[in-house]
């Protein structure tokens, strides 16, 4: 968190690129973190759509999703439903 109270990702790249891009073996996940009330920007939606079209698992996770996030990260299999939610 910056001094002005805004959250930022430790590494910055192209505007809208997901907060986390994780790879383990043949599995890749793009994870965008949002507050419980946060909304995706158009750039974030575009990146998630492009990555999903390329076969990458895409997720929007919120604090209330912590248990689900841990389950997804611990799993060895590709999740095919309940992924992207704005």
N, C-alpha and C positions, 0 to 999 in steps of 0.2 A: 504494500500500500504506500502510495506517495504521501508526502506531508500534507497535501491538500485533501486527503481522504479518498482519492481515486485509486482503484486497483489497476495494476498493469502487469503484464506478463514479463517474466524475467528477460526473455529474448524476444525481440521484435523482428518481424519480417513483413511480408505483404499484408496490407490492411485487410482484416477479416479472417486471416488464416487462423485455424483452431488453436486454442491455448495449449493443447497437448497432442502430439502425434507419436503414437507408440507402436513399436514393431517387436514382435516375438515370433521367431520362426516364420511361417508363411502368413501370419496374421498381422494386419495393420488396423489401427483404430485412430480416428480423429475425434478428439473430445473438446467440446466447447463448454466452458464453465460459466454459469449464470447465477445470479442471485435468485431468490424465490420469485421475484417479480420482474427480473430482467428479461429483455426481449432481444432477439437476434437482429443485428443490423442487416441491411441488404447485402453488404459485402460478406458477412458471415454466412448468410443463407446461400449466397452464390458459391462460396468455397465448399460448404458442406454438400451442396448439390453436385458439384463437380467431382468431389472425392467419392461420394456415394456412387455416382455414375461410373467411376473407374473401379468399383468393386471394393472400396475401402469402407469399413464399418464406421458410421458416423453417429455421434451421440451428443446430446445437449444434456448436461447434468447440473442439478441444483443441490443445495445443501440437503434438502429432504430426500435426495436420491443416493445418499452415501452408501447405504447397504447394497443397493442395486449396482452402484459403480464398483464396489469391491467384488461383488459376484461376477460382474462382467470381466474385470481385470484378472480374476483368478481362473476363469474358465479357459479351457484349451480350444473350445470350439467357436466358430463364427456365429454370432447372433444374427438372426435374420428378421426379427420383428421388434416392435416397441423401441426402435432406435431413436430416430430424430423427432424431437418435439420442440416446437418454438416456445 
